[in-house]
Amino acid sequence: MVIQKTEPVLLWEDNYFAVLSKPPYWVCATQRDSPEFNRQYLTSLQYDDADDLVNSGKVEHLTQYVILKFRNNKNFELADKPEHEFGFAHRLDVDTSGALLMGKNLTGHGALLSMFKSHSGQMLKEYVCVVHGRVLKDYDEISTPIAYRESTNESYIHESGSRALTKYTVMGRYRLAQLGKARMFTLCRVVIVTGRTHQIRIHMKSIGHPLVADAKYGKEKLAADRSWCPRLFLHAYRLGFCDLSENWQMVHSPLPPDLTTALKTLQQVDLDANLDAPTLRILHHNPGIKQYITHEDGATPTGVPASRPAPKKQLLKGYGVKPNSEARATPTPASFVTLPNGKKLTGADFQAPLPSQDSNAWLDNDSGGEQHAQLRVISTPRGREVTVDLRNKKLGDEGLIRELTDSLCCRLRAKLEELEPGAEWHYANFELSNNALGPKGVATLVTFLRRALQSGKPVHARLLFLYKNNLGDEGMKQLAQLLLTQPQPVHELHLSHNGVTMAGAATIALALGSMNTLQTYPIYVESKGRYAPCWVRLERNSVEEPAKLMQALQRTGKVRLIETTKADWQWGPLRSPAKCADEEETPHAMMHLFSEQDWTSCRGVNKSELQGLLRDALNAVMSIIRDHPGQKAAHRPRKQTPIGAPPE
């Protein structure tokens, strides 16, 4: 039988990595532990050029295509190196199409081997498949161990097998009238955390839903499947990974024409009246699925990922490589996985995302080790916002250090750029309430946000939820550092139930006032053409005499304050009365419910004590300003700063 192959496409590359779109009927058969096998069987070229190989009419080895296509390209050092698997670090089955990641040189290949070997979530591998039957759960995980029988090249479920974790999400349910009866099928998005042989195929079969046209694990249904689907319906749609410049890359390989045609053969269950094509139902129900489908004419888009522009070829110091594409440096093992701050990328930092029941939210879970961080995307009147959610996790200061990693920063920026690819900077929210965080934990958060400002497109904190912790006055000094150094304003500070006294409250208030050299407060709300104060929640703390403190702070001339209650409908988060069209008439901070304190912890203060704590707060703010010079130049004019969404 003559096989019609198509040529692999180079989707993305930098100095160290390349991503190919592998069509079906190309074999990935390198053997990591047998360079001699690679040399003997995979370097014997039967054709003179890549075009002849593509048009051979039979299944061919992808390694031979790489040799013919790239061996004369000085940037692909490993294209003809069997001892390094020609640059390949993972494989796709012969009938499986999609994104395949390879290393272009020793540095890139070594880094990929470390990532794949750890099975700890540094790599996001996302697939699209159609399975038999109606999958009832909208999303679930399969974690049964997988064993492998080399003699028959088959995997099977067995308790003695290797750990395996598969996460799937139902994207659509279909039926097909065939042989006088309707057969049910389900379109799934699948993310594999581990990479066992035939993992998706054997895991989906184990729950009673084998893949369509699977000649190995679904033989009894194969003949009927092939009448409408020409091959195994499994496509590696997306690869996510952290490059050596510490940027999170997401590369897409759209569904090829043969699988697109097969999908359109099916009839969507519960199809809307005005939608007559199966794929349109998916696009309407879940915008995220639209990138799985090719163009209407069947053409497959190529080039850089749709979710972000091509990354700059920027290198990190400390990797032992020259800053150009012709570097031939031999890396040290540590350089493969060590970030500039000394942290090694060995944790479960890039776990697979799964949609929640709420169609407006997207969960991005870290399930490895002790990590609990979730990235929640919620639709709000200001647009879609991302929240780093760590509430109710019983986290102490050390636990937060394990959560706020460089890898989480990469993931956060990638998610924000996916939502706002043209933005110059981004806002994110941080929910860390009801934990056991102290001043050291706040310092960890501030350091994390400083890294988010300095690497890639800046990420600023918009909402900070830190109530019900143990921050105290020292924690307020750490937060004041953030308020005085972040070029874009924090809109809300939720700090109740933290044991804060008058000293800590004064420090926060002064950091929001005129001493702030960035002049970020009050906040200019462009959509309303007026200013609004930062909304501060410091109730239920240990502020001894809140009214007296506010009066004393106002008398310093350093900050304008207003206390609000639930009855003050004109005031609220980014909400202020008409008079606030004038900046000078607008308070810097809105102290909501400030008078409601934990009076059992409070005592009276005399005038000298009040003057002393104000003097200490002023000195603390001045010290932060002195230790962080040069921030003012980074500030964008407030009247040009849109609130609620980054600039277009």
N, C-alpha and C positions, 0 to 999 in steps of 0.2 A: 504494500500500500504506500502510495506517495504522500508524504506529509508536507503540508504547506506551512513552513516556518516563517516567522518575521524576525527582523534584525533587532537585537537588544538596543536599548536607547540609554544614553548617558543622561540621567536626570539632574544630577548635582555633583559638584566636586569642589574641593579646596586643595590646599597643598598636601594633605595627608590622606583624605578619604575620598571615595567616589561612590555614587549610588547608581546602579544600573536598573533599568526596568527589564526584567527577564521575561520573555514570552514563553509560552508552553513549548514542550518538545526540545528543550535544552537541558542536558544533564549536568548537575553539579556533583562531581564524583571524586573530589580530591580527598586524600587520606592524610590526616594531620600527623599520624605516627609512622607514615611510610613514605618518605621522600623518594625512595627508589621506585615505588609504584607510580607516583606522580610523574617521575622522570621517564619511566619506561612506556607507560600506557597513555599518558596525556600530552606528551610533547611531540608525538609522531604525527606530523602534519600531512594530511592527504590532499590538501588544496593549497593553492598559491596565494589566495587572498580571501578576505572575509566574505565578499559577495558570493563566491563559489560555495563557501561553507553554508551560508544562509540558504542558498538555492539548491542544496544537495538532495532534497526530497526525502530525507530521513532524519531521525533523531541524531543530534551531534553533541559533543562536549562543549560546554560554555568556556572551559579553559582554553580550548583551541581558538575560539573566537577572540578571546582576550589577547592571546599571543599574536594572532594575525593583525588585530586592530591596533594594539598599543605597544608592541615590542619596540617600535622605533620612536616612541614618544618618551622623551627623557623624563617627563613628569611621572610616568608609570614605571617605576624602577622594578617592580615585582612581576610585571606582566609575563615574563618568561623565566620566572624563578620557581621551579617545582618544590625546592626545599622550603619555600614560604607559601606554598599552596597558591601561587600566582596572585596572592593578595587577598584571597577569599577567607572570611572568618566565620561564615555560616552558610547554610544551604537552603534551597527550595526544591521540592520534589519535581520530577520531570514534567508532570502535568500541571504543576502550580505556576502561576505567573505572578509578577509583581516586583516590588522593590528589593534589591539585594545590595548589601553594603560590603565594600572591599577596601583594603588598605592600599594606598599607592606606593608606599615605601615602608621601610622597617619600622619607623616610628608609628605610622598610622596603623599598620597591621598588628604591631604589639599592643597598642592601646585597645584595639577592637577585641583581640583575644582575651585581654584582661576583663573587659566589660562583659563579654558573652560567658566567660567561664564562671563569673561570680553568680550568675542567675539571681541577681539581687535588685533588679529594677533599674539599672543604669541605662537600659535600652528599652524603648517602647516598640513592640512589634504588633502591628494591628492588621487583621485580615478581614475579608468579606467572604462569606460562604452561604450556600443554600443547602439546607438539610431536609430530610424526609420527615413528614409529620408536622403536627402543630405543636410547637414548643410553647408550653403553657406559661412558664415564668418569663417575665419581661427581661430580667437579667439575673444571672446567678454565677457561681464559681464552681469549678470542678477541680478537685484536688487529689484524686485517686492516683497512687503511684503507677508508673509505667515501666514495664520490663521490655527488653528487646531480644528477639531471637535472630541471631546473625545469619544462620543457615538458610532461613527463608525470607530474610529482610522484612520481618513483621514485628509489630509491637503488640503488647497485650497488657491488660490490667492485672497486676499481681502485687500483693503486699511486700514482696521482696524487691520490687522495682525501685526506680529512682523517683525522688520527689518531683511532682509536676503540678503546675497551677495554670488553669485556663479560665478566663473570664469572658462571658458572652453577654450580648445584648440583642434582643429581638428588634429588628428594624422594619419588618413587614411580614405578613402571613398571606399565603397564596394558595390557589387551587388550580388543578389542571384536569380537564375532562379527557379521560384516556381509557380506551377499551370499555366504554359504556359506564364508567364510574369515575367519580371525582377523587383525585389524590391530593393530599395536602402537603404543602411545603412551607418552610420558614426561612426568611433571609436574616442572617445573623452577622453582627459585628463581633469579632473575636480578638481578644488580646491575650497573648501568651507571656507569662512572666518567666517561665523556664523554656527550654528549647529541646525537648525530647523528640526522637524520630517519630514522625507521623502523629505528633501530639494532638493536634486539633481533630484529626480524623478518628483516632481511637477514643479520645475523650467524648466527642459528640456521639459516637456509636455506643459508648458505655451507658449513656442516658437514653438510649433508644431512638436516636436521631442521626443515622449515618449520613454522610455527605452525598450529594447527588453525583452520579456517574463515577463512583469510587470503585475501581476495578479490583482493589485489594480487600476492602472492608465492607463492600456492599454489592457483592457479585450477584446476589439473587435479584437485585433491582436494576442491574446494569443495562440489560437490553432495553427495558422500557425507558430508562433515563436517556440513553443515547439517541432516542427518537426525537428529542427536543433540545438536549444539551450535549455538545460534541465532546466534552472532556470534563474532568473533575472540576466542580464549581468551587474553587478555592483560589483566592487572589490576595497577595500581600499588598494591601492598599497603602499602608503608611509605615514609615520608620522614623522614630525619634531618638536622638542621641545627643550627647554633649561633645562638641568638637574640642580641639586642643587649645582653642582660645576661650574656652569655658562658656561658649554660647550654645544654647539649646537649639538644635536644628530639627525641623520636621519636614520630611520629604514625602510627597504623595505620588502614587502611581495609579492613575484612574483605571477603572474597570475596562478591560479591552473589549473590542467589538463582538467577539464570539460569545462572551458571557453576557454582554449587554443585550444582544439579540435573544439569548436564551431566557433572560429575565423577563423580557417583554412578551414572551410566549405565555407566561403565567397570568392568571386573573387574580387581581387583588381582592381579598376578602373584605367585605364592608366598604366597597369603593364608593367615594363620593359621586353624586350624580353628574357633576360637571367635570369629572376627571376620568378619562377613558384609557389611560396608559398606566401600567403598574408602577413605573418609575416616578410618574408625576405624583402619585399618592405619597410616595416616600419623601419627595421634595417638599410637598405641602405639609406633611406631618412633622418632619424633622429636618430643618435646613442643613444640619450637619452632614446629612447623608448625600447631599447634592454632589460632593466632590468624588463620590464613588463612581459616578456615571460619566460616560464619555459624551462628546458632543452629539447633536441630533443626527449628523451625517455619519456617525460611527468613528470619526477620527479621534485618535487619542492625543490629548494635549501633552506636550513635552516641555522640557525646560526646568526652571527652578520651581520650588514648591509654591503653590498658590497662596499659602498662608503667610508667607513672608518673603521679602526680596532676597536676592542672593547675598550671602554674608560677605563681609569684607574679609580679605585674606590677612587677618591680623593674628600675630603669634604672641603667646605668653612668654615672658621671661622665665627662665628656669627649666625649660624643656630640653636644653642642649641642642638646639637646632638653629641654623642660620635663617635670617628673615627674608628668604626668597624661595621660589618654587623649585630651585635646583639643588636644594640642600641634600647632602649625602651623609648626614651625621648618623653615627650608630648610637642609639639611645641607651640610657641606663634603665634597668627595670623600674626604678622608682618614678622616672619621668612619665611613665605611661599613665599613672593613676594619681599623681600627687598634684594638688592645687597649689597656687602661690602661697596660701596661708599655712601650708603644711598638711592640710587635711587630705586623706586618701579617699578616693571615690570607691568605697567598698560597701556602703550602706544601701538600703532599699530606697533610693532617692527619686526614682522616676517610675513609680508604680502606675499601672494602667487605669485610665479613667473609665467610669461607668455612669450613665445617666441616672438620675434619680426619678422617682415617680412624678415629680413636678416637671412638666415640660419646659418650664422657664429656668430650671436650675441644672447645673452640671457638676457632678462630684468628681474630684480627682484624688483618689485615695492613696495614701502610703500605708501599706499593710505589713511591710517588713520590719523586723526588729522591734524597737520600742516606739517607732514613729507613728503619729496619729494625725499629721497635718492633712487637712482637706482644703482644696480650692473650690469654693462655691461661686458659681456665676448666677447672679440673680438679675432679672429684668426690673428696673426701677424707672420712675419718671425721668431720671437723668440719663438713662441708657443702661447698658449691661455692665454690671460692676462685679469685680472679683474680690472675694473675701478669703483670707487665710484663716481657717476656722480651727481653733485649738481650745475651745471652751469646754469646761467640765471634764478635763482630762487628768485632774489631780497632779498637774505638773509643778515641780519645783524649779529652782533656778538651773540646776544641772540638766533636768529633763528638757527645758526649753533650748539649751545649747545643742542638744541632740536633734531638736526639731528644726531650728532655723539654720539650715545648712546652705552651703554654696549651691548645692544641687536644687534645693527648694527655690532659691532665688532664680535659677535658670528656668525652672518650671513655671514660676510665677510670671516672669517676663515673657516666656513663650505664649502662655495663655492670654496675657494682656495684648501682645502683638497680634495674636490670632483674632481678637475682637476688634482691635483698632490698629490695623497694619500701617496706616499713614500718620499716626500720632508722633509728635516729637518727644512726648513724655507721657507717663501713665499715672493714674491714681489706683491705689488698692486699699482695702479695708483689712483691719486686723482684729480678730475676735479672740481674746485670751482671758475671758472672764471666768470667775469661779474656779480658780486654781490656787496654788500656794506660792505664787511668785513674790520675790522680794526685790530689793534694789538691784541686785546682780542680774536678775531676770530682765528688768527694764533696760539695763545696760546692754544685755545681749540683743534685745529688740532694736535698740538705737544703733548698735553696730551693724546689725542685719540691714537696716534701712539705709545706713551710710553706704554699705556695699551696693545696695540697689540703686543708689544715686550715681555711683562712680563707674559702674560697669555696664556698657550698652546704653540703651535708652533709659533715662532716669525713671525710677518708680518712686512715687511719693505716697505717704500715708494720708488718707482722707478721713477715715473714721477709726478711732482707737477705742476698743472696748476692753477695759482693764478692771472693771469693778469686781469686788469680792476677791481680793488678793491681800498681800501683806506688804504693799509698796512703801508705806510710811513717807516721812519727809525726805529721806535720801533718794527714794524712788522718784519723787517730784523733781529733784535736781537733775536726775537723768533725763526725765521727760522734757524739762526746760531746755536741755541741750538740743533735743530734737526740734523743739519749737523755734529755737534761735538759729538753727542751721539749715532747716529744710526750705528750699527756695519757694515751694508752693505751700499755701496755708493748710493746716489741719482743720477740718470743719467741725469735728465733734470729739470731745474728750470725756469718756465715761469712767469716772474714778471713785465712785462711791464705795463705802465699806472697805477702806484701806488703811485705817489708823492714821490718817493725815491730820496734822495739827495746824495751827495758825501759820507756822513757819513754812510748811510745805505748800499750803494754799497761796501764801504771799509770793512764793517763788514762781509758781505757775502763772499767777496773774501778771506779775511783772514781765515774765518772758513773752507774754502776749501784747504788751504795751509798747509805748514809743521807744523804749530802750532797744527793741528788736531792730537791728540795723537793716534787716531785709524789708522792713515796713510791710509785712505780709498781712497785718491785721489793722483795722477790720477788713473783712473779705469783700472784694468787689464781685457782686453777682451780676454778670453781664446780661443774662436773660431778663432781669428785672430793672436794670439800670440804676441800682442802688447798692449800698453796702450792708453787710450783716456781720454781727459779732461771731466769734468762735463760741460754740455752745459747750459749756463746761458743766459736768455733773460731779460735784464734790460733796453732795449731801451724805448723811449717815457716816461721817468721819468723826474726828475728835477736835474739830475747830472750836476753841473755847468761846469766843464771842464773835460770831461771823459778821454781825452788823457793824460792830466797832472796827473790825479789821477792814471791811470794805470802805468805811469812811476814811480810815487812816491811809489806805492805799490811794484813794482818790485825791487826798490832800497832797500826796507826793508830786502830783502832776505827771506821773510816769505812766498812768494807765487809766482808762475810762471803763467803768464797770456798771452793770445793771443786774439786779436780782430779779428773776422771773418765777412765776408760779404756774400751775396748770390752768389758771383762769386767764393768763395773759395770751390771748389768741393771736395778737399782732406779732408776738415774738416767738421764735422757734428756730430749729436748724435751718440756716440760710433764709430765714424769714424775719422781716423787720418792717416797721411802719414807713410811711412815705417820707418822713423827715430825714430818713437815712440816705436820701439821695446826696446829702452833704456828708462827706467823710468825717468832718470835725464834729458832727452831731451824732455820730454812730459810736457806741461803746466798742472797745476792743474785745471784750469778753462778756458773755451772758452767763451769769452764775445761777443756773436753774436750781430752785429749791435749796439754796445755800443755807438758809436758816435752820433747816431740818437736820440737826446734828445728833450724835450719840451723847446726850447730856450726861449720862452716867460716867463718861470718861473725861468730861470737861471740868475745868475749874476757872475761876475768874483770873484776869490778868490786870496788872496796873499799867499806868502810862509808860513807865520806864521799861517794863518788860516788852510792851508793844513796840516802842521805839527801837529796842534792841533787836527784836526779831525782824523788823522791817529793814534795819541796817544790815543784818546778816543776809536777808534775801536779796537786797540790792547788790551786796558784795558777791553773792553766788552767781547772779546773772552777769555782772561785769566780768567775773572770772571766766565764764563760758565764752562771752564775746571776745575777750582778750586771747583765749586759747584757740579760737577758730576764726582767724582773720581771713579776709579775701572772699567771704561769702556774698557780700553785697553785689559784686559784679555778676554773679550767677542769677540774680533775681530778675524775673520778667515783669514788666510794668503791669500793675494789678488791673488796670482798666482794659488790658488786652488778654487777660487770663479768663477763659471760659470756666465756669464752675459746673462740676458734675460729669464732665467728659473732657478728655484731652483735646487739644486743638486739631483741626482737620489737617 
